[in-house]
Amino acid sequence: MSPDRLFARLVGRARIKHLQLVVDIAELQSLQKAASALGLSQPAATQALAEFESVLGAPLFERHARGMRPSALGVALLPLVRNALRQMQACAHTVVALRGDARGLVRIGAIAAAIAGWLTSALPPFAVAHPDIALDIQEFTADDILGFIENDRVDLLLCREPASLPDSHVFMPVLDDRFVVVARAGHPLAALDAVPDRLLAAHTWLTPPLTGIAPREFAELFARLGGTPSTCQMSTRSVLLADALMSRSDMLALTPFNLIRPLVEQGRIVVIRTRAVSLAPLGILVRRETTLQASSAVARTIQGLREWAPV
């Protein structure tokens, strides 16, 4: 049987209860317990499982002395079945958000710098001012921007302006940013009013992520310092990991200020007083027609995020 033909059979005969039953049997290792969890009688659960296995043309479980365990096919399908159920749960949340207390659901994709330096400041007052808007926020990397745009996975993106911007979208800069040199609180260079390049060159540096914008600026900084200083051969986008590495050493790092802003405000990280490196601002990337819908939830979200962006 071809995949297309099997898919047509699944569309015509499979039910959501089949998917939930399969997951419950796998987790509880018992058809009787799974039936009870779903509020079904055991004969009804047995029949439902048989129907689903008939559609697939192969058994999903094997019986053993202590219950049931997935067959080879069951093991292969379980992650896909769980994902299908998660998508149905997302549908339910969306319907409730749009028809219940919240009058709109807005899906936001944001790079790490926008989350750390922007949303952490803007969302608390936004939530108070707009309790009728539900936000679903996903973190992504700059490398994923075009994929998010092409697949319409979100309603708006908080990022830097991409080099290639489709005509269907518009970018609105909101928050200025810059690359800064940072170190742990109490670092010997933190007390200096102006740190010369020769002292920067004498320290070990945390390697920037292998992709994105930082490697280019990192190379330009090293050229300014007159060569390649010693580096820690660990590359990460994680602010928590970078903080852990710097807090236990005198390493320096070149990072967007907004990415590290919360740790600077908490006093865990300090900005070394040296020449900053220019960096494109953070802003909102959205479909052009959205900017014309002044009363929509997306348009109101854009207005709120701009209003409560940190100074």
N, C-alpha and C positions, 0 to 999 in steps of 0.2 A: 504493500500500500504506500502511495506517495505521501509526503508530508502535507501537501495541499489537501489531499482527500481526507487524511486523518484530522487535519484542522477543521475541515467542514463538519466532520462527525462530532468533534468536540463542541463546536458552536451550536450544533443542533441538539445535542443530547446531554452534554455535561451541565452540571448545576454548581452553584457556589457551595451548596451544602456538601457536595462530593469533595471539593477541595478542603474544606474545613475538617471533614471527617478523616481524610487521609492524614492531615497534620496531627489531629488529635490521637489517632491510632498510633502514629509513629512516636509521639511524645509520651503517651500513657502505656504503650505496649499492650493494649487490651481493647478489643472491640467493644466489650461491655462497658468499660469505663468511658470510652469515647462516645458511645451512644448516650450514656447518662449525662455527659458534659454538654451534649447538643440537645438534650431533651427528647431523644428518640428512644423507641423501644429497641431491644436488641434485634428482633427480626427485621425492623425497618432499616436499621443501620447495616445489617448483613445484606439486605437487598440493595441499598444505595451503593455499597462498596462493590457488589457484584455488577451493578449497572455501569459504574465507572470503569472497572477492569474490563468489561465487555467492550466498551467504546475503545479502550486502548489496545485491546487484543492480547493482554498479558497481565499476570498477577502482580500486584504491588506489594504484597506481604506474604511472609511464610509463617506458618504456625509452629511453635515449639513448646516445650514443657511449661514455660513460665509466661506464655502469652503469644504475642505476634511481633515480628520484626520485619523491617522493609526488605524486599527483594533487591536484587541489583538494580532493576528498573526503578524501584521505589526510592532507593538512595539517590539515584541520578535525578529524579523528578522533584524530590522534596524541596530543594532550594528554589526551583521555578514556581512550585505551587505556593510556597510561603510568600514569594515576591508578588504573585498574582493577588493573594489575599491582602497584602499591604497596599496594593494599588486600589483595591476595593474600599479599604479603610480610608484611604486618602479621598476617594469619591464621597464617602459618607461625611467626612470632616468638612469638605468643600460645600456640600449641600446644607449642612447645619449652619456653617458660617454665613452662607448667602441668604438663608431663609429664617434663621433664628435671631439671636441677639445681635450678631454682627451683620452689618449691611453690606459688607464687602470683604473679599479675601484677596490679598495682594501677595504675590510670590516675588521674593527679592533674592537675587544672587549677589554676593558681595565678596570681594577679595579680602584677604586677612587685614590689610591696612585699613580698609573701610570699616571693618567690624571693630577693630581695636580702637582706632582713632576717631571714629565718627558715630557708629551705631551705639556704642557704649554710652555716649553722651546724649544722643538724640532720642533713643527709644524710651527711656523713662518718662520724659515730659510728653512725648508723643502718645504713649499708652494712656496717660491721664486725659489728654485733650481729645483723643479719638478712640473711645472704648468700643465704638461700633465697627472698627476696622480690624480684621484679623490679619496678622502678618505671618507668612511662612518664609523663613530665612535660611538660605543655603550658602555655605562657603564654597568658593571655587578659586582656581588659580587663573592668572592672566592668560595662560596657555589655552584655557577652556572657553574664552569669551565668544569666539565665533561659533562654537558648537552650541552654546546657550542661545545665541541669536537665531541660528538656523533652525533649531528644534523648538523654538518658542517655549522653552522650559520655565521661564520666569517672565514676570510683567515688567520688571525693571532691573537694571544692573548697576551696582555701585563699584566703580572701577576707574582706571585711567583711560583716556581716549585711545582706542586701538588705532594702529597705523592704517588699517583698512576698515573703513566704516561704510556699511551698505546704505544706499539712499533711503531705505525704509526707516532708518533710525536716526536719532539726533543725540548728540552728547552735550550735556550742560555742566560745565565746570563749577564746583561748589567749594571745595576745601583745598587751600594751598598746602603743599608738602615740600619736603626737601630731604636729601640724604644727610645724615649726621653721623659723626663718629661717637660711639657710646662705649661705656665701660661700667664695671661694678661701682656701687657707692663706696667711697673711700679710696678709690684708685689714686695712685700718686699724681697722675696728670690732672685729676679733677680739681685740684686746688690752684692750678695755674690760670692766670687771666688770659693768656694767649699761648697755645701750644705750637711750637715750631714743627715743621715737617720732619726735621732730623730726629726728634723724639718719637714721633709717630712711627717712623721707619724702624726704630730700635725695638718695637714691641711685636709680639705675636698677634696675628689677626685670625678671626674666625672666618672660614671660607663661606662665601655667599652661596645661595642656591645655584644649581648648575644651569637652570633655565630662567627666563624672565628678564627683567631689566637690570638687576644688580650686577651681574658679571661685567657688563660694559663699563659701568661707573667704577667698579672695583679696579679694573685694569687701568682706567684713566687716573684714579687716585694713586695707584702704585707707580705709574709713570711720573706723576708729580713728585712722589717721594724719592724718585731717582733709582728705582729698581723694584725688586720683589722681596718684601719683608718675609719673615718667617710666618707660616700659616699653620693653623690647626686643620688637619685633613678630615674634617667632618663638615658636611654640607647639610643644612636643614632650613626649612621654611617655618619651623616651629619656634614661636617666641619663647615658650616655656623651656625648650631645650637650650636655646641660645642663652637664656637667663641662667640656667643651671651651669652651663659651661663657663660663662663669664664670672659668675658669683664666686667660683672656686679658683680663680686665676686672675692674672693681670692682662688677659686678652682684650683686644679691641675689636669692634665690629662696625661695619658701615651698613646702615639700615635706614629705611624711610622713617621719618620722625613719627608719623601717625601709626606706624606698626608698633612702635615701642612706647608710644605716648602713655598708656596706662601705667607701665612700670616706672616711667620717669615721674609721673605724678605721685606714685606710691613711694618714691625715694629709693627704689631697688636698683635703678639704673640711672646713670648721669650722662649728660651730653658733654663731651669734651669740647672746650672752646677753641675751635679751629675753623678753617674755612668750610662752609657748608657746600654741598654739591647739589646743583639744580636738579629738580625732579618735577615731572608733570603733575598737575593737581588731580585730586580725586573728584569724581563727579557722577552724574546720573546718565545712564545710557538707556534710551527708551524709544518705542515706536513713535513716529512723528504724529500720528493721529491721536495718540494719548494726550499730547500737550493741548489739544483742542477741546478735550472733554473736562471742563473745569470742575464739574460736580462729581466726577467719578471717584471711586475709592483710590485708584492709582494716582490720579491727579492730586487728590488731597494728601496722599502719602508723600508725593514728591514735594509739595509745598511744606509739609511738616518737617521732612528731613532737611530741607534747605534752611528752614527757620531755626531749627535747633542744632545745626552743625556747630561744632565748637569753634571758638575764635582762635 
